Amino acid sequence: MKESEKAEKNVDARRIIDEVLKAVGMNAPTFANKIGINYQRIFDLQRGRTKKFNPGVVNLICDAFPQINKSFLFTGEGSVLNNTNEQPQ
C-alpha cells in the first residue's frame, strides 16, 4: 500500500471529536464527565495522540447520546447525528 493510500484510509479522530462536541454543545471536560470517562482520553483524541475511537468509548458515547451516529465515530463519514433533522440550524 502506498503512503498516499494509507493517509486516505486514516480516520481523523481530531475532526470527529470536534464535530461531536459541537453537535452536543459541550466542552471536552463536561463531555467526558457525562459519558463517564477520564478527560485525558478525550484530550488525547483532540491532540491526535489517540488516532481512533475505542469501541468501549464509542458505546459509552452512544449510550449517553443516542443521537450520535456510531458509524461516524468509527469512520468520520456521514452525519454526526443519526437524524439530520435534529441538527441545530
Backbone as a ProteinNet text record, in pm:
[ID]
protein_1_A
[PRIMARY]
MKESEKAEKNVDARRIIDEVLKAVGMNAPTFANKIGINYQRIFDLQRGRTKKFNPGVVNLICDAFPQINKSFLFTGEGSVLNNTNEQPQ
[TERTIARY]
84.5	0	89.1	57.7	133	101.6	194.9	175.2	50.3	24.7	-92	-221.3	-222	-340.1	-360.6	-251.7	-261.9	-322.4	-276.2	-325.6	-474.9	-520.8	-661.9	-747.7	-692.9	-767.7	-768	-682	-674.1	-799.7	-845	-957.6	-901.9	-965.5	-920.8	-996.8	-947	-1014.9	-1028.3	-932.9	-941.2	-1066.5	-1086.4	-1203.3	-1331.6	-1331.2	-1451.4	-1491.5	-1397.9	-1433.2	-1475.1	-1412.3	-1453	-1596.1	-1632.9	-1769.4	-1870.6	-1832.5	-1922.2	-1946	-1839.9	-1853.8	-1941.8	-1923.9	-2006.3	-2152.5	-2176.5	-2313.3	-2387.4	-2315.7	-2381.6	-2371.8	-2296.6	-2286.5	-2214.2	-2107.7	-2032.7	-1883.8	-1813.8	-1667.5	-1619.7	-1493.9	-1439.9	-1449.5	-1413.7	-1424	-1567.6	-1663.6	-1803.9	-1851.8	-1812.7	-1849.2	-1792.8	-1665.7	-1601.9	-1673.8	-1708	-1780.4	-1917.3	-1984.7	-2119.3	-2116.8	-2012	-2006.8	-1935.1	-1875.3	-1817.2	-1674.5	-1595.5	-1454.8	-1366.9	-1238.7	-1141.6	-1122.7	-1117	-1099.1	-975.2	-873.5	-748.8	-774.2	-869.2	-899.2	-953.4	-1037.7	-1089.6	-978	-898.2	-785.2	-690	-663.1	-574.3	-631.6	-762.7	-826.4	-810	-831.4	-821.4	-680.1	-582	-442.2	-379.2	-452.4	-400.1	-313.4	-305.5	-228.3	-299.4	-432.3	-514.2	-570	-546.9	-580	-720.5	-781.4	-917.1	-990.7	-1121.7	-1205.8	-1205.1	-1191.1	-1200.6	-1347.9	-1379.3	-1519.8	-1592.2	-1522.6	-1584.8	-1625.3	-1540.3	-1570.4	-1687	-1687	-1797.5	-1929.8	-1930.9	-2053.9	-2097.7	-2003	-2036.6	-2095.9	-2036.6	-2087.2	-2229.3	-2251.8	-2384.2	-2488.6	-2445.9	-2538.9	-2584	-2489.7	-2520.3	-2586.9	-2552.1	-2603.6	-2652.2	-2772.1	-2820.6	-2834.4	-2836.6	-2847.5	-2715.8	-2604.7	-2474.9	-2468	-2423.8	-2411	-2285.1	-2304.3	-2192.4	-2095	-2146.7	-2062.2	-1972.3	-2025.9	-1946.7	-1827.3	-1847.7	-1738.5	-1623.5	-1656.8	-1553.8	-1489.1	-1568.6	-1519	-1502.3	-1578	-1576.3	-1658.9	-1732.2	-1812.9	-1960	-2032.7	-2175.3	-2201.2	-2318.1	-2360.9	-2320.1	-2291.6	-2259.3	-2380.8	-2496.9	-2620	-2694	-2761.8	-2839.4	-2951.4	-3020.1	-3130.4	-3086.8	-3060.1	-3008	-3106.9	-3234.7	-3334.2	-3312.7	-3234.7	-3209.6	-3095.7	-3021.5	-2908	-2957.6	-2891.2	-2929.3	-2896.7	-2980	-2960.3	-2874.5
-117.9	0	124.4	218.1	343	431.4	520.2	613.5	699	743.8	827.9	750.6	620.3	539.1	521	505.4	493.7	621.1	735	862.5	878	832	842.1	752.8	641.5	546.3	584.6	677	715	789.2	757.4	826.4	947.1	1061.7	1183.8	1202.7	1140.1	1144.7	1287.9	1373.3	1513.5	1580.9	1565.2	1626.3	1564	1433.3	1363.9	1412.7	1417.2	1459.4	1605.8	1689.4	1830.2	1843.4	1764.8	1770.3	1715.9	1612.7	1556.5	1658.8	1720.8	1820.9	1936.5	1978.7	2086.3	2042.5	1919.4	1868.3	1860	1825.4	1813.3	1942.2	2038.9	2168.6	2164.3	2084.3	2071.7	2090.6	2127.4	2126.8	1986.5	1959.4	1824.6	1773.3	1852.8	1800.9	1765.1	1847.7	1820.5	1695.8	1682.7	1566.2	1438.4	1440.6	1324.1	1284.2	1382.5	1355.8	1294.8	1346	1297.7	1151.2	1111.7	973.1	880.8	938.5	858.1	811.8	893.7	859.3	975	947	1048.5	1144.8	1272.9	1376	1349.7	1290.1	1265.5	1187	1096.6	1016.5	1104.5	1201.1	1294.3	1387.9	1434.7	1522.4	1454.1	1325.5	1251	1243.2	1230.1	1232.9	1370.5	1475.8	1612.2	1647	1592.2	1625	1529.2	1426	1332.3	1222.2	1215.4	1108.2	973.9	978.5	860.7	881	785	800.9	758.4	672.3	627.9	599.8	589.6	568.6	422.6	400.8	268.8	227.4	102.5	59.6	78.3	61.5	83.8	228.5	320.7	463.6	497.8	440.3	463.7	421.4	305.9	259	352.3	401.7	497	625.1	674.4	795.6	772.5	661	633.7	603.6	549.1	527.9	662	753.3	884.6	977.9	960.9	1047.2	959.5	903.8	812	876.7	1008.7	1077	1075.6	1040.2	1035.9	910.6	930	823.3	740.5	616.2	528.3	510.6	495.7	478.7	600.9	720.5	842.4	840.9	790.9	786.6	698	589.7	497.9	543.3	605.6	634.6	782.1	867.5	1009.6	1041.4	942.8	962.3	973.2	1050.4	1069	1181.8	1177.1	1280.6	1245.1	1347.5	1326.3	1269	1319.7	1277.2	1174.6	1082.1	980.7	1042.3	1140.2	1206	1347.8	1375.8	1507.8	1619.3	1585.9	1688.5	1743.9	1671.8	1715.1	1816.6	1835.1	1927.6	2070.9	2149	2290	2366.2	2462.2	2543.3	2663.5
0	0	0	-85.6	-94.3	26.6	56.8	168.5	148.4	25	-0.8	24.9	-4.8	22	171.7	246.2	391.5	450.1	402.4	453.1	427	311.6	278.4	367.7	412.5	493.9	642.8	683.2	824.1	867.7	986.1	1045.7	1120.5	1103.9	1169.7	1300.9	1407.4	1536.7	1588.3	1556.1	1599.3	1543.4	1415.1	1349.5	1402.8	1420.1	1466.5	1605.3	1700	1835.5	1836.8	1755.7	1748.2	1698.8	1597.8	1544.3	1644.6	1718.2	1819.6	1930.3	1978.6	2085.1	2039	1915.7	1860.9	1853.2	1810.1	1794.9	1927.4	2034.8	2165.6	2246.8	2197.2	2264	2396.9	2403.2	2528.6	2504.8	2612.7	2604.4	2640.8	2616.9	2635.3	2779.3	2881.6	3018.8	3058.7	3021.4	3052.9	2980.2	2853.8	2773.3	2835.2	2872.2	2933.5	3061.6	3142.6	3266.9	3238	3138.3	3102.9	3057.8	2984.5	2937.7	3036.4	3140.3	3247.1	3223.7	3152.8	3134.1	3178.2	3194.1	3230	3113.4	3143.4	3040.8	2954.9	3012	2938.2	2809	2812	2691.9	2579.9	2613	2512.2	2467.7	2562.9	2531.5	2433.2	2454.8	2364.1	2223.1	2209.8	2077.2	2013.7	2093	2041.8	1996.6	2062.6	2031.2	1931	1890.7	1792.7	1852.5	1984	2048	2030.3	2031	2002	1862.5	1776.1	1634.2	1597.1	1680.2	1650.1	1780	1768.3	1884.8	1927.6	2057.5	2117.4	2116	2079.1	2076.4	2210.2	2321.3	2451.8	2471.1	2427.2	2437.7	2345	2225.9	2131.9	2195.4	2259.8	2324.6	2436.8	2515.3	2621.6	2563.4	2454.8	2389.5	2340.6	2272.7	2215.1	2322.4	2436.2	2547.5	2605.8	2623.2	2680.9	2579.7	2452.9	2345.7	2230.5	2242.1	2138.4	2000.7	1995.8	1867.4	1788.5	1853.1	1784.9	1697.8	1575.5	1477	1507.6	1546.9	1584.2	1467.9	1349.1	1230.6	1209.8	1235.7	1221.9	1316.9	1438.4	1535.7	1488.1	1419.9	1371.7	1241	1153.2	1017.6	985.5	1053.5	1019.7	896.8	848.2	727.6	764	684.1	707.3	804.9	863.6	956.9	1099.8	1179	1320.6	1393.3	1357	1423.4	1339	1406	1336.5	1254.5	1312.1	1243.5	1211	1084.7	1045.8	1075.3	1096.6	1131.4	1272.2	1355.7	1492.5	1502.6	1394	1400	1412.6	1500.1	1513.5	1385.7	1355.6	1234.6	1263
[MASK]
+++++++++++++++++++++++++++++++++++++++++++++++++++++++++++++++++++++++++++++++++++++++++

